[in-house]
Amino acid sequence: MKDQAIKERSVTRVEDSYTTLEGPGIPIRRPLPTSALGPEEVDPLLMLDHAELEEMPRFGAGEGTHAHRGFEIVTYVLAGHVDDQLGDGPVQRIEEGGLQRITAGSGVIHGGAPSEGGGGPTGALQIWINLAKKDKKVAPGSQVVAAKDIPEVRTGSSLARILVGEGSPTKLHTPALMLDVTVQPGGEFHWDVPESYQGYAYVLAGDGRFGAEAREARKTQIAVLGEGGPLQVRAGANGLRFFLAAGLPHREPIRWRGPFVD
């Protein structure tokens, strides 16, 4: 008897993001969480912030230092560079196209790296990934992955950078997939997302139609993945760039208290 064919991944809905201030007054766009979309629906993903600045504000040493516990953080730099400091360790610089992974685990203090400001456009995504209860107290740590070390897959009219997943050096405790995908105008993109994963696609530029229902999503909107396996996306007339994130859900209560998720 032949195995039943895996159905195409659905997209349940598309939601808007909103703007707010984060840390020492940095304006960001937040697609997750919002009043319409909570983390349970995209478990194990907790939060997504998108910063798109004409220039990085000037910070003094120690400004913006804060603590985290109970989850992991991926910061992916879209333009310019981002500096970060864990505790009293050395400043870590994440250059354009590279990323930083922080495992907060039992607790970590970071931020506070001085910034000269005025260095030109800076853009970044910051993604919070929950840790399973069994991993909440793991030792904190970090990893910086340079742009040259992130694998790329080109298929027809699309290019996918594998930030997290098969072939990527980025190490998370939770099985997950993160891609930066660019699709030429009118082109298509297909990817085999594991059936057990939940997640979303966030549009960085242009517009496209996502999933079996071909739901339209435009820049700064987030498309919520539903059931199924392979994801199909078609770019609009102006092309499309989006961030895809999915992971194996923990299906545990989310005890979120600001910077701590216990």
N, C-alpha and C positions, 0 to 999 in steps of 0.2 A: 504494500500500500504506500503510495507516494505521500510525502509530507505536504500538508496544506500550505499553499503559497502565503508568504508573509505580505500582509496588506500594506499599502502606502500609508505613511504617517499622516495623521490628520492634524489640523490646526483648529483649536476650539474657538478662539476669539482673538481679536486685536485690540490693544488698549493704548491710550496715550500716556506719555511720561509727564512729569512736572518739574519745575525749577525750584531750587532751594539753595541755601548757603551751607557749606560744610567746612569743618575744621576752622582755621583762622580766616574765615570770610571768603572762601573760594566758591564762586557760583558754579553749580553743577546741575545736570538734568538727571532725574531719578525715574527710571522705568519700573523699578522693583525695590521695595514694596510700594504700592499705592493704595488709595482707598478702594480701587477696583480689583487689585491683584495682590494677594498675600503669598507668603512663601510656601504654604502647604501645597499649593497647586503645582509648584515647580521644585518641590523637595528633591534634592538636598540644597538647592540654590536659595540663598537668603536675601541678597541685595545686589543691585547693579547701579553704579554711579557712572555718569559720563561727563567728564570735564572737557570743555572746548574753549580755550582762552586765547585771546589775541597776544597776551604776554603773561607770564607767571608773576603774581604779586611778590613784592619783596618781604621776606620773613627774616626775623632775627633768630639767632641760635636758641633752640629750645622751644620756640613758639610752635604751638600745634601739637606738642607731645601728648600722647594719650595711650591708654591701656586697652588691650583686648584679651578675650579668653573664650575658648570653646569652639573655635572654627578656624578656617583657613582663608587667606586673602590672596587673590591674584590681581596684580596691577599690571596692565598692558598699556604701553606707551604708544600712542598713535602719531604724535608729532612732538618734536623737541626732546626734552629729557626730564626725568623726575628723580630727585634725591630723597633718600630715606635713611634713617638711622635707627637701629634696634638697640635700645638700652644705651650703654656707653660704648658700643662697638663702633667700627668705622662707618663712615657714610657710604651707602650703596647707591650708585648712580645707575638708573635704568634708562638706556638710550632708546631712541625711536625704533620701533619694531621689536624691541625686547620686552621682557617681563620680569617681575619679581613675584615669588611665592613666599608668603609668610604663614607658618603654622603657629597660631597663637597658643593652641593647646592649653596647658595649665596656666598660662598668663605671660604676656609680653608687653613691653612698652616700646613704642616706635613713633616716628615722626621727628620733628624738631631739627631737621637738617637745615642750616641757614641757606637762604636763596638770595641771589643778587637781584633777581627780577629783571624785567626788560630784555629778556633774551629771545624774544620772538614768540611765535605761536606755540602753545603747548596743548596737547590733547592726550587724554588717557581714559581707560576704563578701569574701574575697580569692582571686583566680583568677590562676594563673600560666599563661601561654601561651608555648610554646616558639617561638623564632625559627629560621627555616631557616638552614642553614650559611652561605649567602651573606649573611645579614643579621646574623650574630653580632657583628660589629664596628661596627654603625651607631652614630652619635653618640647618647648618652643624651638623654632629654627627658621631659617630662611634660605632662599636659593634665588640667584639672578641668572636668567637665561638670555644670552645675547641674540640679536636678530639673526645673525648668521647661523645660529644653531637650531633655529625653528624650521622644521621640515615644511616643504611646500608641495602641493599636488595640483598639477594643471590638467584639466579634463575639458577639451573642447573650448567653450567660451568662458570657463570659470577658473579661478585660482583660489585655492584654499590653503591658508597657513595653519598648521596644526599646533596650536598653543598648548593644548593638553590632549592626550590621547596616544594612539599607537604611533610610535616613532618619535614622539616628543620627549625631550629630556626632563620636562617638568614633572615633578613627583607630588601627587596628592594622596592623602589617606583614603579618600572616597573615589571609587571608579567614576570617571567623568570624561567628557569630551568638550573641548572648546576650540572653535575655528574662527578665523577672520577670513571672510569669503568675499571675493569681488567677482561680479558677473557682468559681462559685456552687454550692451543694449540688446534686448530681445533674446538673450541667451538663456540657457538652462543650467541648473546645478542639481546634482543628485548625490546623496550621501547616505550610507547605511548606518543610521543611528540605532543602537541596540534597542530592541523592543521594550526592555525593562526600564529604560531611562525616561525621565521627565525633564522638561526644560523649556527653552524659549529661543526665539530669534529676535534680535534687536537691530533695527535698521539704522545704519550710520550715514548712508547717503543714497539718494535716488529712491526708487520704489520697486516693488515686485509683488508677485503672487505666491503664497506659501501653502504647501500641503495639498492634500487630496481635494480640499474644497476651493483651492486657488483663492484664498482670502488675501485681499490687497492690504499691504502695509507700507507706509511711507516713513521718511526720515524722522527719527526720534520716537517711533511707535514700536511696540513689542508684541510679537505674535506668540501665543501660548501653544506649545506642542501638546497634542492629544495622543490617542493610542495609535499603534502601528509601528512600522520599522523604518524603511527608507524614506527620507525626506526629499521632496521635489520642490524646486523653486524656479520661477521664471522671472527674469528681470524686465522692468519696464523700458520705455523708449530712451530714457536717460541713463540706463545702467543701474547697478545696484551694488552696494557694499553693506554687509551685515555681519553681526557677531552672533554665532550660534553657541549656546551653552546647554548641556544636558548632563544628567548624572543619575546614578543609582539611588533611588530614594531610601532614606533611613526608616521612614514611617514610624517615627518616634515623636513624642510631644516636643514642641519647639519652645523652650523657656528663654525668651529674649528679654534682656534687661539692658538696653542701650548698647554699649560696646561689649557686653558679655552675653554669651548664649550658652547656658548651662544645661 
